Amino acid sequence: MHAALRAHHPALGFWCHVERDEIHTHLTTCTALDYLLDWLHHPLTLFCHGRKRSICTMKLSIAIGALFATSAAAFAPNVVAPRVVSSTSSALNAFSSTIFDVRDVEFADTKEQIVQGGRDLFPLLPKAFEGIKEIGVIGWGSQAPAQAQNLRDSLAEAGMDIKVRIGLRDGSSSFEEAREVGFSEDADTLGEMYDVIKKSDLVMLLISDAAQAALYKEIFAAMKPGATLGLSHGFLLGYLESIGEAFPEDMDVIAVCPKGMGPSVRRLYEQGKEVNGAGINASFAVHQDKSGKATELALGWGVALGSPFMFETSLSSEYRSDIYGERGILLGAVHGIVESLYRRYQRQGMSPEDAFIQSSESITGNIVKIISTKGIKAVYDGLEGDDKEVFKQAYSASYLPSKEILQEIYDEVSSGNEIRTVIMHGKRISKFPVGKIDGTDTWQVGEKVRSERDEENIPLNPFTAGVYVATMMAQIDVLLEAGHPYSEVVNESVIEAVDSLCPYMHYRGVAFMVDNCSFTAKTGSRKWAPRFDYILDQLAYTAVDNGKPVNYDLIADFESHRVHEAVTECCKLRPTVDISVDSASSTKEIVIE
């Protein structure tokens, strides 16, 4: 798909260029960087390896010389590469399909292309899955149960005899859960992961990111010739780039990435059967296309999952926006916002219960519901008089502090640092198991509030709204400034928050989501939530308390921001079904006891 791949050195963020066809590396620069990085991280390592100091000094000098001889482009900020536009369309992310209808959509000041899903497209699935006889869904975490069941049901409804088989490690406790939803050894739809991989024409690798990084060589080796590797996250690409490696060149590599947690993918699929489908929007990426059929297969996969619409991205753009987003407004930031406001409101004289209602409940039970159906600006437009002034004060004071942390997160993700954090955490997990956060005062009070909740009378606190919306807008701006398209920005910063994650937060609590999300998201949320908590408390709230004037330029930028048009367009594409998190479902939320 791309003329070149970029291999990113994990420690300093300098890029070595790697041609995809020849895997030609500028060895001088990369080797020099290795020596320099070795010295920077372990000043005594070279000496302790038995080399004389003069040799170490010489190699360090060579390293520094080569480093600074590299082009200025090596020092440029990490941004997403511009999308290639086809000769037949002026759309930003133009792609083509001979099976599905590709339509242009105006997102703010850009034209993009999407495929709109629906159960009425199921008759087209045989063409999209042409040549695929067996699909191996590897893993049983957040996404795998939902995707496996949705695919199995959709392919069956389309009259196809493709076998969807679950692959798990020997001894996994998930075997029983897979059996409970209809996969079994007797039917040859459940087995050991490498046996399943060897048989599969499409290997959907849905094990944890840390496990992918640990097992990728064995997985690639087990895949049969001509098989397609399917991902639902770009993390593995980011990891491979960070160590100077790449996917094998002789296979198709695609991704379909639902913009929501797995249980949402399954619940909305089930709940939308009577209205031509409902689900979670998905991005798709074609990273390698040896067969010439990769785009059609990716689109068919998204349709079979029940995605209301699919938009194109790249694996590189996906992992940057996704890992960044879950550390921001999707999980980490909202966690930090609630903690800081809960304390603030109590300092102002509220009871713990009222403080929780005015912070967490206001977000998950009121603010996000408005955003989901009417857009971000509708929250602001619905306020009047003093409430609107309070919103402006909170927004003005919170935008820049939040953006400071969000920019740092994006830089950490782009540089590979955040990926290494996840990998290192995975290596420590046996010694230091991840504990739960729901035992603190905030979340214990939350349990009591939810048990007594009056759903129809949850308030919209204007100060809470100002802080939350400012953080969401700051997250949006960081992504736009890095070159991400509106379709990706809106889905990663708005839709996933308000239509997938916040309904679960409202039902079970923010702490529940943090405790029970994916390993990568959990690691990032716990790391960054305190940063949002502290910076808002230290900079934003003190600015308001000290009477700092409202920055009306920031308010004007918010009022006229082009993202509001993009969100409005996405709202038009939204399914008519709201997710019901307490209805009967074949999906099970994974709960840490």
Buried (B, 14 or more C-beta within 10 A) or exposed (E): BBEEBEBBBBBBBBBBBBEBEEEEBBEBBBBBBBBBBBBEEEEEEBBEEEEEEEEBEEBBEBBBEBBEEBEEEBEEEBEBEEBEEEEEBEBBBBBEBEBBEBEEBEBBEBBBBBBBBBBEBBEBBBEBBEEBEBBBBBBBBBBBBBBBBBBBBBBEBBEBEBBBBBBBBEEBEBBEBBBEBBBEEEEEBBBBBBBBBBBBBBBBBBBBBBBBBBBBEEBBEBBEEEBBBBBBBBBBBBBBBBBBBBBEEEBBBBBBBBBBBBBBBBBBBBBBBEEBBBBBBBBBBBBBBBEEBBBBBBBBBBBBBBBBBBBBBBBBBBBBBBBBBBBBBBBBBBBBBBBBBBBBBBEEEBEBBBBBBBBBBBBBBBBBBBBBEBBBBBBBEBBEEEBBBBBBBBBBBBBBBBBBBBBBBBBBBBBBBBBBBBBEBBEEEEEEEBEBBBEEEBBBBBBEBBEEBEEEEBEBBBBBBBBBBBBBBBBBBBBBEBBBBBBBBBBBBBBBBBBBBBBBBBBBBBBBBBBBBBBBBBBBBBBBBBBBBBBBBEBBBEBBEEEEEBBEEBBEEBEEBEBBBBBBBBBEBBBEBBBBBEEEBBBEBBEEE
